[in-house]
Amino acid sequence: MFVLLNLRTNMNTPESYIPILLQMGVAVGFVALTLALSHLLGPRKKTAKKEDSFECGIEIQGDARFPVSVKYFLSAILFVLFDVEVVFFYPYAVNFKEMGWAGFSAVLAFVAFFLVGFIYVWKRGALEWEK
């Protein structure tokens, strides 16, 4: 029992990091061994059919490099931006009683900040596809 209590108090010694370093070494060694074995034991016969792209069983139709509107990428980035903000509401929803009015005002400031950003994007026409 004394040994367990002693281990709990001395957690920041260099010896306590040995299991983590050992696990990292095993993980890196496993990856290196797997890559080396697959290179050594894998087939080396290359044919045109094997080098051809394969996408869900659909035959290739033309070139994959066609121009895509910047509006598509802009809307994707804006979706990620405004969608990720919802993740930050979870800690507030879990602890809203403990956070009190200070937490509520912080969430209101957070929402206001993103609302200003959303209005700016909307006024700039980033959400309009018909142009």
N, C-alpha and C positions, 0 to 999 in steps of 0.2 A: 504494500500500500504506500509506503514511504517513497518508493522508486517512482510510482505513478505521479504522486504529488510533486516530486522533484522534477520530473519531465515537464509537467505543466508550467512550472515557474521559469524554466530555462529554455523557452522555445526559440529564442533568437541567437542561438549559438551556431557556429558554422557546421557543426555535426548534424544539426536538424535539417540541413538542406541536402544531405547525402541521398535520401530516398528520391527526391525530386530529380537530382542530377542522374541518378541511376535509371530512373524511368525515362528521362530524355535520351540517355545513351542507348537504352534498349529500343526506343522508338526510332531513333535515327539509324541504328544498326539494322533494324528490321526493314526499313525503307531501302537502305543501301543494298542489303542482301537480296531483297525481292527484285530490285531493278537489275542487279548484276545477274541473278539467275534467269530472269526473263530474257535478258539480252543473250546470254550464253545458250540457253535451252530452246529459245523461240525459233520459229521457222525463218529462214532467210530468203526464201524464194519470192521475188517480187514480180508481179505481173501487172498489166495495165488494169485489169479488173480489180485487183486488190488495192491499187493506188487511187482508184476512182472514189469520189465522195459518195457517201451513203447517208440519206436523210429519211428515215422512217419508211423505207421501202418505195419511196416515190422516185421515179426516174428524173434525171437532171433535165431541166428545161431552160436553156439559155444561160446567160451570165448572171451571177449573183450580185454583181456590182452595178446597181442601178441607182439613180439619184433619188434620195428621199428628202422630203421637205424638212426644213429646220424646225417647222412648227411641231412636227411629230416629236422630235427630241426635246423641244422646249416643254411641250405638254407632259412628256414622261418625267422630266426633271421636276416640274412643278408638282406633279402628282406625288412623287416621292417626298418632296419637301413638305407638302401639306399633309401627307399621310403619316409621316414619321412624327409629326407634332402630336398626334393622338397618343403615341406611346408615352409621352411625358405627362399625360393626364392620369395615368394609372397610379403613380405614387400619391398624387393628390387625392384621388378617389379612395384609396386605401386608408390614408391618414388624415382625412379632412377634419375630423374632430380634434385631433392633437395639434394640427397646424393653426387652427383658429382663424382670426381675421387677417393675420399676417400672411398666412398661406393663401387665403381667398384673394387678397389684393395682389399677391404674386402671380396667381393663375390669371387674374383679370389683366394684369400687365402683359403676361405671356400671350393671351388671346388677342389683346389689342395690338401687340407687335405684329402678329401674323395676320390680323385683319387689315392692318395698314399695308402690309406686303401684298396681300391678296387684292386689295383695291388698286394698288399701283400696277400690278400685273394686268388686272382687268382693264384699267384705263389705257394702258399701253397697247392693248389689242392682242395680247399673247394668247388669249383663249378663243379667238375668232379664227375659224378655218376657211371661211369663204373668200378671203382676200387672195 
